[in-house]
Amino acid sequence: MTRGSQRERDRERAQARTKGGKNKEDGLTPEQRRERDAKALQEKTAKKAAQASGGSSSGGTEKSKK
């Protein structure tokens, strides 16, 4: 009997996870999806590069103060 309720809870959890996940049926063509993903990747790499260049200059000065 307890196993049945465990299955129900597992199903509910799985449904909750898939609701927040990526939706492949977003109405975009594969070409539009590629463009969107490429733009997101460029923004991500630019943000990471800016963070790396800003973080390394401030981190080096604090170490030399010790």
N, C-alpha and C positions, 0 to 999 in steps of 0.2 A: 504494500500500500504506500509506503513512504517513497518507494522508487517512482511511482506515478507522479507524485507531486514534484519530485526532483526533475523529472523530464519536463514538466510544465514550466518550472522556474528556468530551466536551461533554454527552453524555446523562447520565453519572454526576454531573457537576456540577449539571446542571439538576434531577435527582432530589433531590440533597442540598439544593438551595435550596428546593424545594417542600415537603420534609418539615418544615422549620422555619417555613414560612409560615403564614398564617391558614387555618384549616380551616372552610369554609363548612358542612360537615356536622357541626356541633357538637351537634345534637339540640335546639336551641332554636327556638321559634317566632319569627317576625319581630317580634312584640310584645316578647317576652322579650329578644331581641337588641337592640332599640331601647332598652329600659330599662337593659340592661347597658352599652351604649355611652354613654348619657346620663350614667350614674353615673361612668363612667371619665372622661368629658370634664369633668364638674364637679370631680372630684378634681384633674385636671390643671390646670384654670384656677385653682383655689384654691391649689395648690402654687406655680404660677407667680406669682400675685399676692403670696403670702407671701414668695417669694424676691425679688421686685422691691422690695417695701417694706423688706425687711431689708437688701438689697444697696445700695440708694440712700442710706440714712442713713449707713452705714459708709464708703461710697466718697467722700462729700462731705467728711467730716472729714479724711481723709488728704490730699486735694488742698489743703486750706486750710493744712495744716501745712508744706507745702513753701515 
